[in-house]
Amino acid sequence: MVSHTEDLKCDGAAGIAVVIGATGAFGRVIASKLLGRGLDVLAVARNTGALEALQQELPGIRICCADVSSGESTELIARALTGPVRAVVHGPGVGVAGGILDADIEILNEAVNIKVGGLLRVVRATESHMSKGSRIIAIGGHYGLEPTAYAASAGVANAALVNVVRQLSLGYGPRGITAHVVAPGPAETERLRAVAIARAEQGGMSVQQVLDQMLSESSISQFTTPEQVAWAVSLLLDEEADAMTGSTLMLDSGRRRGLP
């Protein structure tokens, strides 16, 4: 394993960005954004075919097939690193468990394993390559801070993620490594439709009625876009973002009602 040092070399002049869930709706846009920023992007996902397709779309990236829900992923990712890690962006998708009253407990457990266990596995794979100014960025979600009765897996896993990121900010702070959560609201993705279907079944409504209701929950009547999430990730790489460590950057289009 390479020890952390300011003098490590890598292919990308700005360092490596390890993007977990790179073939998903958020991940592919984030990978593209960071590639454009000059980083050496290591795209990580479970499906080799999807990764190869992404590499065709974004020729500058490198790929690593690994399932962060498994302990084996730590070694796979560690072996794929070639130099200093500027950022870890953890954004894997999790299963939709439906409402809390009848949610499949195994799906809830797996969601926490992927979101929290997966983040810790990736951080441990990369920590010896990180140094002052490196970022740990987890993609969480609005439902982790604003619970509902119909999005159990997103609420439970993302609430745990907020706590773990705060702990990571304390643990790595002495090394100048900061940790952050980006929390989108419902986003314009296929996953949004899956959540809407679960909510429609629970409430006896049509999917379109649910989507309209979800739009009305936003103060600006909008869903979050993957491009907005990628912008926030890129923003956190700026030196000025040091002061935000341990905090959650809300991109919920005005849905959160609670304080702070």
C-alpha positions as CSV (number, residue, x, y, z in Angstrom):
1,M,0.0,0.0,0.0
2,V,1.2,3.5,-0.8
3,S,1.7,5.8,2.1
4,H,0.0,9.2,2.1
5,T,2.3,12.0,0.8
6,E,2.1,15.2,-1.1
7,D,4.6,13.8,-3.7
8,L,2.5,10.9,-5.2
9,K,2.2,11.0,-9.0
10,C,-0.8,10.0,-11.1
11,D,-2.1,10.2,-14.6
12,G,-4.3,13.2,-13.9
13,A,-2.6,16.3,-12.8
14,A,-5.4,17.2,-10.4
15,G,-5.4,13.8,-8.8
16,I,-7.8,10.9,-8.8
17,A,-11.5,11.1,-8.3
18,V,-13.0,7.7,-7.3
19,V,-16.7,7.7,-8.3
20,I,-18.8,4.9,-6.8
21,G,-22.1,4.2,-8.7
22,A,-20.6,5.8,-11.8
23,T,-23.0,4.1,-14.2
24,G,-26.1,5.5,-12.4
25,A,-28.0,8.6,-13.3
26,F,-26.0,10.8,-10.9
27,G,-22.7,9.0,-11.3
28,R,-22.3,9.3,-15.0
29,V,-22.9,13.1,-14.9
30,I,-20.5,13.5,-11.9
31,A,-17.8,11.4,-13.7
32,S,-18.1,13.7,-16.8
33,K,-18.0,16.8,-14.6
34,L,-14.9,15.8,-12.8
35,L,-13.2,14.5,-15.9
36,G,-13.8,18.0,-17.4
37,R,-12.2,19.5,-14.3
38,G,-9.0,17.6,-15.1
39,L,-9.2,14.8,-12.6
40,D,-8.2,11.2,-13.4
41,V,-11.6,9.5,-12.9
42,L,-11.8,6.0,-11.6
43,A,-15.4,4.9,-12.3
44,V,-16.6,2.1,-10.0
45,A,-19.8,0.0,-10.4
46,R,-21.0,-3.6,-10.2
47,N,-21.7,-4.2,-13.9
48,T,-18.8,-4.6,-16.3
49,G,-20.9,-4.1,-19.4
50,A,-22.3,-0.8,-18.0
51,L,-18.8,0.4,-17.1
52,E,-17.5,-0.4,-20.6
53,A,-20.4,1.5,-22.1
54,L,-19.6,4.5,-19.9
55,Q,-16.0,4.3,-21.0
56,Q,-17.1,4.5,-24.6
57,E,-19.2,7.6,-23.6
58,L,-16.3,9.2,-21.6
59,P,-13.1,7.9,-23.2
60,G,-10.8,9.5,-20.6
61,I,-12.1,7.5,-17.6
62,R,-10.7,4.4,-16.1
63,I,-13.0,1.6,-14.8
64,C,-13.1,-0.8,-11.9
65,C,-15.8,-3.4,-11.5
66,A,-16.4,-3.8,-7.7
67,D,-19.5,-4.3,-5.5
68,V,-19.1,-2.0,-2.5
69,S,-21.6,-4.1,-0.5
70,S,-18.9,-6.7,-0.3
71,G,-15.6,-6.6,1.6
72,E,-13.8,-7.7,-1.5
73,S,-14.3,-4.3,-3.0
74,T,-11.8,-2.7,-0.7
75,E,-8.9,-4.6,-2.2
76,L,-10.2,-4.3,-5.8
77,I,-10.4,-0.5,-5.5
78,A,-7.1,-0.2,-3.7
79,R,-5.4,-2.1,-6.5
80,A,-6.8,0.2,-9.1
81,L,-5.3,3.4,-7.6
82,T,-2.2,4.8,-9.2
83,G,-1.6,7.9,-7.2
84,P,-3.0,10.6,-4.9
85,V,-6.8,10.6,-4.4
86,R,-8.3,14.1,-4.6
87,A,-11.9,12.9,-4.0
88,V,-14.0,9.9,-3.2
89,V,-17.6,10.4,-4.5
90,H,-19.9,7.7,-3.1
91,G,-23.2,7.6,-4.9
92,P,-24.5,4.0,-5.4
93,G,-28.2,3.3,-5.8
94,V,-30.1,1.3,-3.3
95,G,-33.3,-0.8,-3.5
96,V,-36.8,0.8,-3.0
97,A,-38.4,-0.8,0.0
98,G,-41.7,1.1,-0.1
99,G,-43.3,2.4,3.0
100,I,-42.0,1.8,6.5
101,L,-45.1,-0.1,7.6
102,D,-44.5,-3.0,5.2
103,A,-40.9,-2.4,4.0
104,D,-38.8,-5.5,3.3
105,I,-36.4,-5.5,6.2
106,E,-33.7,-7.2,4.0
107,I,-33.9,-4.3,1.5
108,L,-33.5,-1.9,4.4
109,N,-30.4,-3.8,5.7
110,E,-28.9,-3.9,2.3
111,A,-29.5,-0.2,1.8
112,V,-27.6,0.6,4.9
113,N,-24.8,-1.8,3.9
114,I,-24.4,-0.2,0.5
115,K,-24.7,3.4,1.7
116,V,-22.7,3.3,5.0
117,G,-20.8,0.0,4.8
118,G,-19.9,0.8,1.1
119,L,-18.7,4.3,2.0
120,L,-16.4,2.9,4.8
121,R,-15.0,0.2,2.5
122,V,-14.1,2.8,-0.2
123,V,-12.6,5.2,2.3
124,R,-10.4,2.5,3.8
125,A,-9.4,1.5,0.2
126,T,-8.3,5.1,-0.5
127,E,-7.2,6.6,2.8
128,S,-3.5,6.0,2.3
129,H,-3.7,7.9,-1.0
130,M,-5.5,10.9,0.5
131,S,-3.8,13.9,2.0
132,K,-4.6,17.5,2.9
133,G,-7.3,18.9,0.7
134,S,-8.8,15.5,-0.3
135,R,-12.5,15.2,-0.1
136,I,-14.9,12.4,0.9
137,I,-18.3,13.2,-0.7
138,A,-21.4,11.0,-0.1
139,I,-24.5,11.4,-2.1
140,G,-27.3,11.2,0.4
141,G,-30.9,12.4,0.0
142,H,-33.7,14.7,1.2
143,Y,-35.5,11.8,2.9
144,G,-32.7,11.2,5.3
145,L,-33.4,14.5,7.0
146,E,-37.1,14.9,6.2
147,P,-38.6,11.5,6.9
148,T,-41.8,10.2,5.2
149,A,-43.8,7.0,5.6
150,Y,-43.3,6.0,2.0
151,A,-39.5,6.1,1.3
152,A,-38.2,3.7,4.0
153,S,-34.9,2.6,2.5
154,A,-33.9,6.2,1.4
155,G,-34.8,7.6,4.7
156,V,-33.0,5.0,6.9
157,A,-29.8,4.7,4.8
158,N,-29.4,8.4,4.2
159,A,-30.0,9.4,7.8
160,A,-27.2,6.9,8.9
161,L,-25.0,8.3,6.1
162,V,-25.2,11.8,7.5
163,N,-24.1,10.6,10.9
164,V,-21.2,8.6,9.5
165,V,-20.0,11.5,7.4
166,R,-19.9,13.7,10.4
167,Q,-17.8,11.0,12.2
168,L,-15.5,10.8,9.2
169,S,-15.0,14.6,9.3
170,L,-13.9,14.3,12.9
171,G,-11.6,11.3,12.3
172,Y,-9.9,12.7,9.2
173,G,-9.9,16.4,10.1
174,P,-6.4,16.3,11.7
175,R,-5.1,15.3,8.3
176,G,-6.9,18.1,6.5
177,I,-9.3,15.7,4.7
178,T,-12.9,16.9,4.7
179,A,-16.1,14.9,4.5
180,H,-19.4,16.1,3.1
181,V,-23.0,15.0,2.2
182,V,-24.8,16.2,-0.9
183,A,-28.5,15.7,-0.3
184,P,-30.7,16.0,-3.4
185,G,-34.4,16.0,-3.3
186,P,-36.4,13.7,-5.6
187,A,-34.5,13.8,-8.9
188,E,-35.5,13.3,-12.5
189,T,-34.3,9.7,-12.8
190,E,-35.8,6.2,-13.2
191,R,-35.5,5.8,-9.4
192,L,-37.9,8.6,-9.0
193,R,-40.5,6.7,-10.9
194,A,-39.9,3.6,-8.7
195,V,-40.4,5.7,-5.5
196,A,-43.6,7.2,-7.1
197,I,-44.9,3.7,-7.9
198,A,-44.4,2.6,-4.3
199,R,-46.1,5.8,-3.0
200,A,-49.0,5.4,-5.4
201,E,-49.6,1.8,-4.2
202,Q,-49.6,2.9,-0.6
203,G,-51.9,5.9,-1.1
204,G,-54.3,4.5,-3.7
205,M,-53.3,7.1,-6.3
206,S,-52.0,7.1,-9.9
207,V,-48.3,7.5,-10.5
208,Q,-48.9,10.8,-12.2
209,Q,-50.9,12.1,-9.2
210,V,-48.0,11.2,-7.0
211,L,-45.5,12.9,-9.3
212,D,-47.7,16.1,-9.3
213,Q,-47.9,15.9,-5.5
214,M,-44.1,15.5,-5.2
215,L,-43.6,18.6,-7.4
216,S,-46.0,20.6,-5.2
217,E,-43.8,19.7,-2.2
218,S,-41.0,21.9,-3.7
219,S,-41.2,25.6,-3.1
220,I,-40.1,26.1,-6.7
221,S,-42.2,23.2,-8.2
222,Q,-39.1,21.4,-9.5
223,F,-37.2,18.1,-9.2
224,T,-33.4,18.1,-8.7
225,T,-31.4,17.2,-11.8
226,P,-28.2,15.1,-12.0
227,E,-26.4,18.2,-13.4
228,Q,-27.2,20.1,-10.2
229,V,-25.8,17.3,-8.1
230,A,-22.6,17.2,-10.3
231,W,-22.2,21.0,-9.8
232,A,-22.4,20.6,-6.0
233,V,-19.7,17.8,-6.1
234,S,-17.4,20.0,-8.2
235,L,-18.1,23.0,-5.8
236,L,-16.9,21.0,-2.8
237,L,-13.5,20.5,-4.5
238,D,-12.8,24.2,-4.2
239,E,-10.4,25.2,-1.4
240,E,-13.1,27.4,0.2
241,A,-15.3,24.4,0.9
242,D,-13.0,23.3,3.7
243,A,-15.2,25.1,6.2
244,M,-18.2,22.9,5.2
245,T,-16.7,19.6,6.5
246,G,-19.2,17.4,8.3
247,S,-22.2,19.3,6.9
248,T,-24.9,18.4,4.5
249,L,-25.4,20.5,1.4
250,M,-29.2,20.4,0.6
251,L,-30.2,20.3,-3.0
252,D,-33.9,19.6,-2.3
253,S,-35.5,22.4,-4.4
254,G,-37.0,23.9,-1.2
255,R,-38.6,20.7,0.3
256,R,-37.1,20.7,3.7
257,R,-39.3,22.3,6.4
258,G,-37.4,21.6,9.5
259,L,-34.6,23.7,11.2
260,P,-31.6,23.8,10.9
